[in-house]
Amino acid sequence: MSAAEKRVCVGAVAGAHGVRGAVKVKSFTANPEDVARYGPLEDESGERRFTLRLTGAGKGVMIGHLSGITDRNQAEAARGLRLYLPRAALPPTEEDEYYHADLIGLDAMLADGTPLGPVRAVHDFGAGDTLEIVRNEGPPLMIPFTRTVVPSVDLDAGRLVVDPPHGLVEEPARARRKREKET
C-alpha cells in the first residue's frame, strides 16, 4: 500500500450511549476530540463512510453520533467498529515527530547495516514510546523510541537505524554458533 493509500485507525466504537443512537468512541488520537476533526471516517474495509458529530466526553471516551446510526440497537451493533482516516487527511508532523502508523512496517537496522526486522507496533507503557521489532532471528525486540537509541528515521526509504545500548540486542544463539563454527 502506497503512502497515498495508507489509512490510519483513529478510533473505535466502544459501545452505545443512551437510547438515541449515540456511541462511545475510544479515540487513538493525541487529542481525543481530533477523532472527528479530519473528515469522513471509514470502516476497516473502506466500503462504509461515516461522519462523527461529537456531543461530549465520558470516562476515557468521546460521545457522539455516527451517521447512519439512529437507535441504541444500531449503536450496540457497532461496538468494536474501528474508524479509519486516509493518512493524507492528517496534518503534517513537525521535524522528528512521527505518526505511529508511519513507523509501523519500517525496516529496522543497526548502524552497520545489519538488518533487525520490521517494526510491528509502537507501544506506550507510560515511559515513552517503545518500538516492537519482529527480529529476523530470535524473539521480538522492544526498543525505546528515543533520539539516542533511534538516531535516524527515513520514511521515504522505509527504514530506521537503531543504536541500542550494550546488551539490548544480543546475537541469536543459532547465528553465534554458526559464526563460531566457521572460524
N, CA and C atoms as an extended XYZ file, in Angstrom:
549
Properties=species:S:1:pos:R:3:atomname:S:1:resname:S:1:resid:I:1 pbc="F F F"
N         0.855       -1.178        0.000 N   MET     1
C         0.000        0.000        0.000 CA  MET     1
C         0.896        1.235        0.000 C   MET     1
N         0.673        2.118       -0.938 N   SER     2
C         1.489        3.325       -1.028 CA  SER     2
C         1.130        4.290        0.095 C   SER     2
N         2.018        5.248        0.314 N   ALA     3
C         1.768        6.238        1.373 CA  ALA     3
C         0.479        7.002        1.099 C   ALA     3
N         0.176        7.230       -0.188 N   ALA     4
C        -1.039        7.965       -0.532 CA  ALA     4
C        -2.293        7.173       -0.185 C   ALA     4
N        -2.206        5.832       -0.210 N   GLU     5
C        -3.362        4.984        0.077 CA  GLU     5
C        -3.434        4.557        1.537 C   GLU     5
N        -2.385        4.791        2.290 N   LYS     6
C        -2.314        4.318        3.667 CA  LYS     6
C        -3.425        4.918        4.514 C   LYS     6
N        -4.000        4.085        5.366 N   ARG     7
C        -5.060        4.554        6.261 CA  ARG     7
C        -4.598        4.373        7.697 C   ARG     7
N        -5.127        5.228        8.560 N   VAL     8
C        -4.741        5.233        9.966 CA  VAL     8
C        -5.990        5.023       10.812 C   VAL     8
N        -5.920        4.072       11.744 N   CYS     9
C        -7.029        3.850       12.672 CA  CYS     9
C        -6.963        4.946       13.733 C   CYS     9
N        -8.021        5.763       13.799 N   VAL    10
C        -8.038        6.891       14.731 CA  VAL    10
C        -8.977        6.679       15.907 C   VAL    10
N        -9.732        5.580       15.889 N   GLY    11
C       -10.649        5.323       16.993 CA  GLY    11
C       -11.428        4.041       16.782 C   GLY    11
N       -12.206        3.697       17.807 N   ALA    12
C       -13.059        2.508       17.738 CA  ALA    12
C       -14.301        2.754       18.575 C   ALA    12
N       -15.417        2.223       18.098 N   VAL    13
C       -16.670        2.357       18.843 CA  VAL    13
C       -16.596        1.435       20.054 C   VAL    13
N       -16.766        2.018       21.238 N   ALA    14
C       -16.666        1.258       22.488 CA  ALA    14
C       -18.025        0.794       22.995 C   ALA    14
N       -19.102        1.298       22.408 N   GLY    15
C       -20.428        0.878       22.841 CA  GLY    15
C       -21.457        1.964       22.624 C   GLY    15
N       -22.671        1.685       23.074 N   ALA    16
C       -23.783        2.628       22.941 CA  ALA    16
C       -23.810        3.576       24.133 C   ALA    16
N       -24.401        4.751       23.902 N   HIS    17
C       -24.589        5.730       24.975 CA  HIS    17
C       -26.014        6.263       24.857 C   HIS    17
N       -26.838        5.927       25.795 N   GLY    18
C       -28.230        6.380       25.755 CA  GLY    18
C       -29.071        5.552       24.801 C   GLY    18
N       -30.268        6.069       24.489 N   VAL    19
C       -31.220        5.308       23.675 CA  VAL    19
C       -31.432        5.906       22.286 C   VAL    19
N       -30.757        6.993       21.957 N   ARG    20
C       -30.999        7.668       20.680 CA  ARG    20
C       -29.902        7.436       19.651 C   ARG    20
N       -29.127        6.390       19.819 N   GLY    21
C       -28.129        6.047       18.813 CA  GLY    21
C       -26.760        6.655       19.012 C   GLY    21
N       -26.534        7.318       20.117 N   ALA    22
C       -25.196        7.866       20.373 CA  ALA    22
C       -24.233        6.714       20.661 C   ALA    22
N       -22.971        6.940       20.338 N   VAL    23
C       -21.945        5.926       20.572 CA  VAL    23
C       -20.827        6.500       21.431 C   VAL    23
N       -20.154        5.603       22.142 N   LYS    24
C       -18.928        5.946       22.859 CA  LYS    24
C       -17.780        5.555       21.933 C   LYS    24
N       -16.863        6.488       21.708 N   VAL    25
C       -15.741        6.238       20.811 CA  VAL    25
C       -14.444        6.374       21.588 C   VAL    25
N       -13.639        5.326       21.564 N   LYS    26
C       -12.293        5.372       22.130 CA  LYS    26
C       -11.394        5.995       21.070 C   LYS    26
N       -10.864        7.163       21.372 N   SER    27
C       -10.029        7.882       20.418 CA  SER    27
C        -8.576        7.443       20.549 C   SER    27
N        -7.915        7.248       19.415 N   PHE    28
C        -6.497        6.900       19.393 CA  PHE    28
C        -5.644        8.098       18.981 C   PHE    28
N        -6.237        9.285       18.951 N   THR    29
C        -5.502       10.485       18.569 CA  THR    29
C        -4.919       11.155       19.813 C   THR    29
N        -3.884       11.963       19.617 N   ALA    30
C        -3.238       12.635       20.752 CA  ALA    30
C        -4.241       13.489       21.521 C   ALA    30
N        -5.066       14.235       20.810 N   ASN    31
C        -6.162       14.989       21.412 CA  ASN    31
C        -7.436       14.220       21.091 C   ASN    31
N        -8.106       13.651       22.076 N   PRO    32
C        -9.241       12.759       21.810 CA  PRO    32
C       -10.318       13.335       20.895 C   PRO    32
N       -10.578       14.638       20.976 N   GLU    33
C       -11.622       15.216       20.125 CA  GLU    33
C       -11.225       15.262       18.650 C   GLU    33
N        -9.943       15.083       18.349 N   ASP    34
C        -9.489       15.091       16.955 CA  ASP    34
C        -9.989       13.883       16.169 C   ASP    34
N       -10.545       12.888       16.846 N   VAL    35
C       -11.065       11.713       16.146 CA  VAL    35
C       -12.109       12.113       15.106 C   VAL    35
N       -12.797       13.223       15.310 N   ALA    36
C       -13.842       13.669       14.381 CA  ALA    36
C       -13.406       14.867       13.539 C   ALA    36
N       -12.179       15.275       13.659 N   ARG    37
C       -11.754       16.559       13.094 CA  ARG    37
C       -11.367       16.538       11.615 C   ARG    37
N       -10.829       15.465       11.120 N   TYR    38
C       -10.150       15.495        9.823 CA  TYR    38
C       -10.961       14.974        8.646 C   TYR    38
N       -12.244       14.776        8.821 N   GLY    39
C       -13.058       14.391        7.675 CA  GLY    39
C       -13.808       13.102        7.898 C   GLY    39
N       -14.448       12.616        6.850 N   PRO    40
C       -15.241       11.396        6.987 CA  PRO    40
C       -14.366       10.217        7.402 C   PRO    40
N       -14.919        9.398        8.253 N   LEU    41
C       -14.242        8.194        8.722 CA  LEU    41
C       -14.708        7.009        7.891 C   LEU    41
N       -13.909        5.955        7.875 N   GLU    42
C       -14.251        4.747        7.127 CA  GLU    42
C       -14.147        3.545        8.041 C   GLU    42
N       -14.835        2.471        7.653 N   ASP    43
C       -14.651        1.215        8.371 CA  ASP    43
C       -13.368        0.557        7.861 C   ASP    43
N       -13.030       -0.595        8.414 N   GLU    44
C       -11.771       -1.247        8.070 CA  GLU    44
C       -11.684       -1.593        6.590 C   GLU    44
N       -12.795       -1.974        5.989 N   SER    45
C       -12.791       -2.349        4.571 CA  SER    45
C       -12.720       -1.133        3.654 C   SER    45
N       -13.055        0.036        4.171 N   GLY    46
C       -13.093        1.240        3.355 CA  GLY    46
C       -14.380        1.390        2.569 C   GLY    46
N       -15.302        0.452        2.753 N   GLU    47
C       -16.553        0.470        1.989 CA  GLU    47
C       -17.614        1.373        2.610 C   GLU    47
N       -17.617        1.512        3.930 N   ARG    48
C       -18.613        2.352        4.604 CA  ARG    48
C       -17.938        3.609        5.120 C   ARG    48
N       -18.606        4.753        4.902 N   ARG    49
C       -18.080        6.043        5.367 CA  ARG    49
C       -19.041        6.627        6.386 C   ARG    49
N       -18.469        7.322        7.352 N   PHE    50
C       -19.247        7.903        8.441 CA  PHE    50
C       -18.787        9.322        8.705 C   PHE    50
N       -19.706       10.144        9.161 N   THR    51
C       -19.316       11.400        9.791 CA  THR    51
C       -19.590       11.210       11.277 C   THR    51
N       -18.740       11.770       12.087 N   LEU    52
C       -18.882       11.668       13.537 CA  LEU    52
C       -19.085       13.070       14.083 C   LEU    52
N       -20.211       13.277       14.742 N   ARG    53
C       -20.502       14.562       15.387 CA  ARG    53
C       -20.403       14.344       16.893 C   ARG    53
N       -19.379       14.930       17.493 N   LEU    54
C       -19.167       14.759       18.929 CA  LEU    54
C       -20.134       15.628       19.720 C   LEU    54
N       -20.623       15.059       20.826 N   THR    55
C       -21.542       15.805       21.691 CA  THR    55
C       -21.021       15.914       23.118 C   THR    55
N       -19.954       15.203       23.427 N   GLY    56
C       -19.417       15.275       24.781 CA  GLY    56
C       -18.308       14.267       24.992 C   GLY    56
N       -17.927       14.140       26.250 N   ALA    57
C       -16.871       13.207       26.622 CA  ALA    57
C       -17.319       12.423       27.840 C   ALA    57
N       -16.867       11.196       27.922 N   GLY    58
C       -17.127       10.355       29.078 CA  GLY    58
C       -15.804        9.886       29.640 C   GLY    58
N       -15.835        8.935       30.510 N   LYS    59
C       -14.619        8.426       31.131 CA  LYS    59
C       -13.797        7.643       30.095 C   LYS    59
N       -12.768        8.284       29.570 N   GLY    60
C       -11.881        7.645       28.609 CA  GLY    60
C       -12.440        7.520       27.203 C   GLY    60
N       -13.591        8.118       26.923 N   VAL    61
C       -14.203        8.024       25.593 CA  VAL    61
C       -14.796        9.369       25.195 C   VAL    61
N       -15.022        9.516       23.905 N   MET    62
C       -15.783       10.645       23.381 CA  MET    62
C       -17.185       10.127       23.090 C   MET    62
N       -18.176       10.975       23.250 N   ILE    63
C       -19.567       10.624       22.978 CA  ILE    63
C       -19.985       11.369       21.718 C   ILE    63
N       -20.685       10.673       20.822 N   GLY    64
C       -21.128       11.344       19.611 CA  GLY    64
C       -22.078       10.498       18.798 C   GLY    64
N       -22.415       11.018       17.637 N   HIS    65
C       -23.332       10.341       16.720 CA  HIS    65
C       -22.601       10.046       15.419 C   HIS    65
N       -22.642        8.781       14.994 N   LEU    66
C       -22.115        8.373       13.698 CA  LEU    66
C       -23.262        8.389       12.699 C   LEU    66
N       -23.019        8.951       11.529 N   SER    67
C       -24.064        8.971       10.510 CA  SER    67
C       -24.504        7.541       10.205 C   SER    67
N       -25.806        7.369       10.034 N   GLY    68
C       -26.362        6.057        9.730 CA  GLY    68
C       -26.756        5.256       10.949 C   GLY    68
N       -26.366        5.698       12.127 N   ILE    69
C       -26.737        5.005       13.366 CA  ILE    69
C       -27.767        5.877       14.076 C   ILE    69
N       -28.996        5.353       14.181 N   THR    70
C       -30.092        6.190       14.683 CA  THR    70
C       -30.760        5.668       15.945 C   THR    70
N       -30.395        4.443       16.381 N   ASP    71
C       -31.014        3.942       17.615 CA  ASP    71
C       -30.007        3.117       18.407 C   ASP    71
N       -30.385        2.786       19.620 N   ARG    72
C       -29.484        2.064       20.520 CA  ARG    72
C       -29.062        0.708       19.957 C   ARG    72
N       -29.981       -0.013       19.323 N   ASN    73
C       -29.633       -1.324       18.765 CA  ASN    73
C       -28.519       -1.203       17.728 C   ASN    73
N       -28.619       -0.213       16.854 N   GLN    74
C       -27.571        0.003       15.860 CA  GLN    74
C       -26.261        0.415       16.533 C   GLN    74
N       -26.359        1.242       17.563 N   ALA    75
C       -25.161        1.678       18.287 CA  ALA    75
C       -24.483        0.492       18.970 C   ALA    75
N       -25.277       -0.393       19.569 N   GLU    76
C       -24.707       -1.582       20.208 CA  GLU    76
C       -24.066       -2.500       19.170 C   GLU    76
N       -24.701       -2.620       18.007 N   ALA    77
C       -24.157       -3.470       16.945 CA  ALA    77
C       -22.839       -2.921       16.399 C   ALA    77
N       -22.616       -1.630       16.554 N   ALA    78
C       -21.384       -1.008       16.053 CA  ALA    78
C       -20.202       -1.186       17.001 C   ALA    78
N       -20.434       -1.738       18.180 N   ARG    79
C       -19.331       -1.934       19.145 CA  ARG    79
C       -18.181       -2.685       18.461 C   ARG    79
N       -16.984       -2.174       18.634 N   GLY    80
C       -15.802       -2.793       18.038 CA  GLY    80
C       -15.459       -2.264       16.654 C   GLY    80
N       -16.348       -1.477       16.056 N   LEU    81
C       -16.089       -0.904       14.739 CA  LEU    81
C       -14.884        0.022       14.830 C   LEU    81
N       -13.856       -0.280       14.051 N   ARG    82
C       -12.660        0.558       14.024 CA  ARG    82
C       -12.845        1.638       12.968 C   ARG    82
N       -12.445        2.849       13.304 N   LEU    83
C       -12.665        4.015       12.451 CA  LEU    83
C       -11.338        4.501       11.867 C   LEU    83
N       -11.301        4.636       10.558 N   TYR    84
C       -10.071        4.964        9.838 CA  TYR    84
C       -10.191        6.278        9.086 C   TYR    84
N        -9.029        6.875        8.853 N   LEU    85
C        -8.885        8.060        8.007 CA  LEU    85
C        -7.779        7.787        7.001 C   LEU    85
N        -7.853        8.387        5.816 N   PRO    86
C        -6.693        8.321        4.928 CA  PRO    86
C        -5.523        9.050        5.591 C   PRO    86
N        -4.328        8.508        5.504 N   ARG    87
C        -3.142        9.133        6.110 CA  ARG    87
C        -2.990       10.570        5.623 C   ARG    87
N        -3.320       10.819        4.361 N   ALA    88
C        -3.167       12.155        3.782 CA  ALA    88
C        -4.088       13.186        4.434 C   ALA    88
N        -5.139       12.753        5.127 N   ALA    89
C        -6.067       13.688        5.777 CA  ALA    89
C        -5.501       14.253        7.073 C   ALA    89
N        -4.476       13.618        7.617 N   LEU    90
C        -3.886       14.073        8.876 CA  LEU    90
C        -2.903       15.208        8.624 C   LEU    90
N        -2.758       16.116        9.569 N   PRO    91
C        -1.834       17.236        9.366 CA  PRO    91
C        -0.387       16.750        9.337 C   PRO    91
N         0.477       17.504        8.651 N   PRO    92
C         1.884       17.116        8.628 CA  PRO    92
C         2.478       17.170       10.035 C   PRO    92
N         3.487       16.368       10.253 N   THR    93
C         4.148       16.337       11.558 CA  THR    93
C         5.309       17.330       11.571 C   THR    93
N         5.713       17.679       12.773 N   GLU    94
C         6.896       18.521       12.947 CA  GLU    94
C         8.138       17.656       12.722 C   GLU    94
N         9.287       18.307       12.593 N   GLU    95
C        10.532       17.572       12.447 CA  GLU    95
C        10.737       16.672       13.667 C   GLU    95
N        11.171       15.453       13.427 N   ASP    96
C        11.405       14.448       14.468 CA  ASP    96
C        10.134       14.034       15.198 C   ASP    96
N         8.971       14.245       14.603 N   GLU    97
C         7.709       13.717       15.116 CA  GLU    97
C         7.140       12.797       14.052 C   GLU    97
N         6.532       11.702       14.492 N   TYR    98
C         6.027       10.707       13.550 CA  TYR    98
C         4.697       10.172       14.035 C   TYR    98
N         3.831        9.863       13.102 N   TYR    99
C         2.632        9.113       13.437 CA  TYR    99
C         3.044        7.657       13.607 C   TYR    99
N         2.440        6.982       14.582 N   HIS   100
C         2.743        5.569       14.792 CA  HIS   100
C         2.558        4.790       13.501 C   HIS   100
N         1.511        5.111       12.754 N   ALA   101
C         1.226        4.396       11.505 CA  ALA   101
C         2.364        4.536       10.497 C   ALA   101
N         3.125        5.633       10.565 N   ASP   102
C         4.251        5.814        9.650 CA  ASP   102
C         5.450        4.966       10.055 C   ASP   102
N         5.561        4.647       11.331 N   LEU   103
C         6.696        3.858       11.818 CA  LEU   103
C         6.477        2.360       11.628 C   LEU   103
N         5.223        1.928       11.737 N   ILE   104
C         4.917        0.502       11.608 CA  ILE   104
C         5.223        0.057       10.188 C   ILE   104
N         6.005       -1.005       10.087 N   GLY   105
C         6.398       -1.536        8.787 CA  GLY   105
C         7.777       -1.103        8.334 C   GLY   105
N         8.359       -0.077        8.980 N   LEU   106
C         9.715        0.326        8.608 CA  LEU   106
C        10.689       -0.798        8.933 C   LEU   106
N        11.720       -0.940        8.113 N   ASP   107
C        12.766       -1.925        8.380 CA  ASP   107
C        13.766       -1.323        9.356 C   ASP   107
N        13.998       -2.023       10.454 N   ALA   108
C        14.965       -1.574       11.457 CA  ALA   108
C        16.305       -2.239       11.179 C   ALA   108
N        17.365       -1.453       11.312 N   MET   109
C        18.709       -1.997       11.118 CA  MET   109
C        19.677       -1.323       12.074 C   MET   109
N        20.762       -2.019       12.337 N   LEU   110
C        21.824       -1.446       13.151 CA  LEU   110
C        22.604       -0.443       12.309 C   LEU   110
N        23.414        0.373       12.946 N   ALA   111
C        24.183        1.404       12.247 CA  ALA   111
C        25.124        0.806       11.208 C   ALA   111
N        25.589       -0.431       11.436 N   ASP   112
C        26.493       -1.069       10.477 CA  ASP   112
C        25.742       -1.716        9.312 C   ASP   112
N        24.422       -1.565        9.275 N   GLY   113
C        23.618       -2.115        8.187 CA  GLY   113
C        23.018       -3.476        8.465 C   GLY   113
N        23.334       -4.068        9.616 N   THR   114
C        22.773       -5.372        9.967 CA  THR   114
C        21.265       -5.246       10.145 C   THR   114
N        20.493       -6.007        9.356 N   PRO   115
C        19.035       -5.905        9.493 CA  PRO   115
C        18.545       -6.550       10.783 C   PRO   115
N        17.585       -5.890       11.434 N   LEU   116
C        16.962       -6.447       12.636 CA  LEU   116
C        15.595       -7.034       12.319 C   LEU   116
N        14.832       -6.346       11.461 N   GLY   117
C        13.483       -6.778       11.119 CA  GLY   117
C        12.553       -5.583       11.079 C   GLY   117
N        11.300       -5.813       10.710 N   PRO   118
C        10.345       -4.707       10.601 CA  PRO   118
C         9.755       -4.294       11.945 C   PRO   118
N         9.351       -3.039       12.033 N   VAL   119
C         8.637       -2.534       13.204 CA  VAL   119
C         7.209       -3.068       13.124 C   VAL   119
N         6.788       -3.824       14.141 N   ARG   120
C         5.448       -4.402       14.157 CA  ARG   120
C         4.447       -3.483       14.850 C   ARG   120
N         4.893       -2.779       15.897 N   ALA   121
C         3.966       -1.957       16.673 CA  ALA   121
C         4.737       -0.872       17.410 C   ALA   121
N         3.995        0.143       17.835 N   VAL   122
C         4.532        1.192       18.697 CA  VAL   122
C         3.683        1.170       19.957 C   VAL   122
N         4.330        0.994       21.097 N   HIS   123
C         3.625        0.907       22.379 CA  HIS   123
C         3.999        2.098       23.251 C   HIS   123
N         3.079        2.477       24.113 N   ASP   124
C         3.378        3.479       25.135 CA  ASP   124
C         2.951        2.887       26.470 C   ASP   124
N         3.922        2.399       27.210 N   PHE   125
C         3.650        1.778       28.503 CA  PHE   125
C         3.771        2.784       29.642 C   PHE   125
N         3.859        4.066       29.305 N   GLY   126
C         3.902        5.101       30.325 CA  GLY   126
C         5.230        5.816       30.439 C   GLY   126
N         6.278        5.252       29.884 N   ALA   127
C         7.594        5.885       29.989 CA  ALA   127
C         8.100        6.338       28.625 C   ALA   127
N         7.211        6.538       27.685 N   GLY   128
C         7.600        6.942       26.337 CA  GLY   128
C         7.351        5.817       25.354 C   GLY   128
N         7.408        6.157       24.077 N   ASP   129
C         7.127        5.169       23.040 CA  ASP   129
C         8.214        4.107       22.965 C   ASP   129
N         7.778        2.889       22.677 N   THR   130
C         8.659        1.740       22.514 CA  THR   130
C         8.316        1.077       21.191 C   THR   130
N         9.330        0.794       20.377 N   LEU   131
C         9.119        0.105       19.112 CA  LEU   131
C         9.237       -1.396       19.329 C   LEU   131
N         8.282       -2.142       18.804 N   GLU   132
C         8.353       -3.603       18.822 CA  GLU   132
C         8.837       -4.041       17.448 C   GLU   132
N         9.998       -4.673       17.417 N   ILE   133
C        10.617       -5.094       16.165 CA  ILE   133
C        10.564       -6.612       16.087 C   ILE   133
N        10.035       -7.118       14.968 N   VAL   134
C         9.997       -8.561       14.734 CA  VAL   134
C        11.357       -8.923       14.161 C   VAL   134
N        12.151       -9.581       14.964 N   ARG   135
C        13.513       -9.894       14.545 CA  ARG   135
C        13.530      -10.959       13.467 C   ARG   135
N        14.519      -10.854       12.593 N   ASN   136
C        14.698      -11.871       11.567 CA  ASN   136
C        15.044      -13.205       12.213 C   ASN   136
N        15.738      -13.151       13.333 N   GLU   137
C        16.037      -14.340       14.143 CA  GLU   137
C        15.870      -13.953       15.595 C   GLU   137
N        15.236      -14.804       16.349 N   GLY   138
C        15.088      -14.545       17.773 CA  GLY   138
C        13.743      -13.941       18.118 C   GLY   138
N        13.553      -13.691       19.397 N   PRO   139
C        12.270      -13.146       19.872 CA  PRO   139
C        12.113      -11.680       19.472 C   PRO   139
N        10.885      -11.165       19.519 N   PRO   140
C        10.689       -9.739       19.219 CA  PRO   140
C        11.551       -8.876       20.139 C   PRO   140
N        11.904       -7.726       19.636 N   LEU   141
C        12.793       -6.812       20.346 CA  LEU   141
C        12.019       -5.543       20.674 C   LEU   141
N        12.122       -5.091       21.903 N   MET   142
C        11.476       -3.850       22.335 CA  MET   142
C        12.564       -2.783       22.473 C   MET   142
N        12.445       -1.724       21.672 N   ILE   143
C        13.456       -0.670       21.613 CA  ILE   143
C        12.834        0.657       22.047 C   ILE   143
N        13.444        1.372       22.995 N   PRO   144
C        12.924        2.703       23.342 CA  PRO   144
C        13.041        3.627       22.128 C   PRO   144
N        11.975        4.321       21.806 N   PHE   145
C        11.993        5.223       20.654 CA  PHE   145
C        12.460        6.598       21.120 C   PHE   145
N        13.783        6.694       21.285 N   THR   146
C        14.421        7.948       21.681 CA  THR   146
C        15.439        8.321       20.612 C   THR   146
N        15.830        9.573       20.589 N   ARG   147
C        16.817       10.050       19.614 CA  ARG   147
C        18.141        9.320       19.779 C   ARG   147
N        18.489        8.958       21.008 N   THR   148
C        19.748        8.268       21.268 CA  THR   148
C        19.730        6.852       20.707 C   THR   148
N        18.648        6.130       20.928 N   VAL   149
C        18.570        4.726       20.509 CA  VAL   149
C        18.158        4.602       19.041 C   VAL   149
N        17.353        5.527       18.551 N   VAL   150
C        16.937        5.522       17.142 CA  VAL   150
C        17.354        6.875       16.544 C   VAL   150
N        18.639        6.981       16.142 N   PRO   151
C        19.143        8.276       15.688 CA  PRO   151
C        18.666        8.692       14.298 C   PRO   151
N        18.155        7.738       13.515 N   SER   152
C        17.776        8.070       12.150 CA  SER   152
C        16.489        7.353       11.748 C   SER   152
N        15.538        8.131       11.219 N   VAL   153
C        14.300        7.587       10.661 CA  VAL   153
C        14.171        8.148        9.256 C   VAL   153
N        14.091        7.265        8.269 N   ASP   154
C        13.954        7.680        6.874 CA  ASP   154
C        12.669        7.075        6.324 C   ASP   154
N        11.576        7.850        6.394 N   LEU   155
C        10.280        7.344        5.941 CA  LEU   155
C        10.290        7.051        4.449 C   LEU   155
N        10.954        7.900        3.659 N   ASP   156
C        10.979        7.690        2.212 CA  ASP   156
C        11.676        6.390        1.844 C   ASP   156
N        12.744        6.057        2.558 N   ALA   157
C        13.477        4.817        2.290 CA  ALA   157
C        12.852        3.625        3.007 C   ALA   157
N        11.934        3.891        3.940 N   GLY   158
C        11.264        2.804        4.649 CA  GLY   158
C        12.129        2.113        5.686 C   GLY   158
N        12.997        2.884        6.345 N   ARG   159
C        13.875        2.250        7.335 CA  ARG   159
C        14.213        3.208        8.467 C   ARG   159
N        14.698        2.609        9.549 N   LEU   160
C        15.221        3.382       10.666 CA  LEU   160
C        16.462        2.684       11.193 C   LEU   160
N        17.340        3.477       11.773 N   VAL   161
C        18.600        2.962       12.308 CA  VAL   161
C        18.488        2.891       13.823 C   VAL   161
N        18.915        1.758       14.370 N   VAL   162
C        18.874        1.525       15.809 CA  VAL   162
C        20.306        1.464       16.330 C   VAL   162
N        20.594        2.229       17.371 N   ASP   163
C        21.888        2.204       18.050 CA  ASP   163
C        21.614        1.807       19.500 C   ASP   163
N        21.411        0.506       19.734 N   PRO   164
C        20.957        0.057       21.052 CA  PRO   164
C        22.054        0.120       22.108 C   PRO   164
N        21.654        0.306       23.354 N   PRO   165
C        22.627        0.204       24.442 CA  PRO   165
C        23.203       -1.212       24.471 C   PRO   165
N        24.422       -1.336       24.964 N   HIS   166
C        25.080       -2.645       25.033 CA  HIS   166
C        24.188       -3.660       25.749 C   HIS   166
N        24.047       -4.815       25.136 N   GLY   167
C        23.288       -5.899       25.748 CA  GLY   167
C        21.821       -5.940       25.367 C   GLY   167
N        21.307       -4.865       24.753 N   LEU   168
C        19.887       -4.860       24.393 CA  LEU   168
C        19.608       -5.782       23.210 C   LEU   168
N        20.504       -5.785       22.244 N   VAL   169
C        20.366       -6.659       21.081 CA  VAL   169
C        21.458       -7.703       21.185 C   VAL   169
N        21.047       -8.906       21.502 N   GLU   170
C        22.028       -9.980       21.603 CA  GLU   170
C        21.973      -10.814       20.347 C   GLU   170
N        23.124      -11.265       19.929 N   GLU   171
C        23.193      -12.113       18.758 CA  GLU   171
C        22.432      -13.408       19.043 C   GLU   171
N        21.506      -13.802       18.159 N   PRO   172
C        20.792      -15.058       18.388 CA  PRO   172
C        21.769      -16.221       18.513 C   PRO   172
N        21.494      -17.133       19.420 N   ALA   173
C        22.401      -18.245       19.719 CA  ALA   173
C        22.732      -19.050       18.472 C   ALA   173
N        21.744      -19.322       17.630 N   ARG   174
C        21.982      -20.137       16.442 CA  ARG   174
C        22.979      -19.446       15.513 C   ARG   174
N        22.839      -18.144       15.301 N   ALA   175
C        23.752      -17.403       14.439 CA  ALA   175
C        25.149      -17.358       15.056 C   ALA   175
N        25.208      -17.206       16.386 N   ARG   176
C        26.504      -17.161       17.066 CA  ARG   176
C        27.225      -18.497       16.915 C   ARG   176
N        26.492      -19.610       17.110 N   ARG   177
C        27.115      -20.931       16.968 CA  ARG   177
C        27.612      -21.144       15.543 C   ARG   177
N        26.820      -20.732       14.555 N   LYS   178
C        27.216      -20.886       13.159 CA  LYS   178
C        28.477      -20.079       12.879 C   LYS   178
N        28.535      -18.840       13.363 N   ARG   179
C        29.698      -17.989       13.151 CA  ARG   179
C        30.925      -18.588       13.816 C   ARG   179
N        30.750      -19.125       15.039 N   GLU   180
C        31.873      -19.719       15.762 CA  GLU   180
C        32.383      -20.968       15.056 C   GLU   180
N        31.506      -21.757       14.448 N   LYS   181
C        31.910      -22.950       13.700 CA  LYS   181
C        32.746      -22.585       12.489 C   LYS   181
N        32.378      -21.475       11.847 N   GLU   182
C        33.063      -21.056       10.626 CA  GLU   182
C        34.461      -20.528       10.903 C   GLU   182
N        34.739      -20.140       12.134 N   THR   183
C        36.067      -19.581       12.434 CA  THR   183
C        36.978      -20.586       13.060 C   THR   183
